[in-house]
Amino acid sequence: FVYNKQKDRVLRGPGYASPVKFWVPVKGSIGIHDASWRKEFGGDIYQTAGSHGCINTPKDKMEELYDMVQIGTPVVMQYSLRRYCRKQPMKCWIIEEPACP
């Protein structure tokens, strides 16, 4: 669920500091935000230019979402068992699908 909303934030992690206009965290340090450094979104770009775990969104769409969403709004994320690699620098990680009851 959405547990906070912030504007004009710098997202930081090992080796990066990314300024964003709109930040909507949904689970720990994972959230939805604009990504001004991206020229395209969706499709197969995750295979070579993925994120650090967040959902990168075009700024105009993120502004709409930010104005629409409220704290407490449920968010459903779909994961599947696949291996994703980033080309620069080459980092690989595995995202696992949660076990079904």
Summary of the structure (lengths in Angstrom):
residues: 101
radius of gyration: 14.1
end to end distance: 21.2
largest distance: 40.2
contacts: 215
relative contact order: 0.20
helix: 13%
strand: 38%
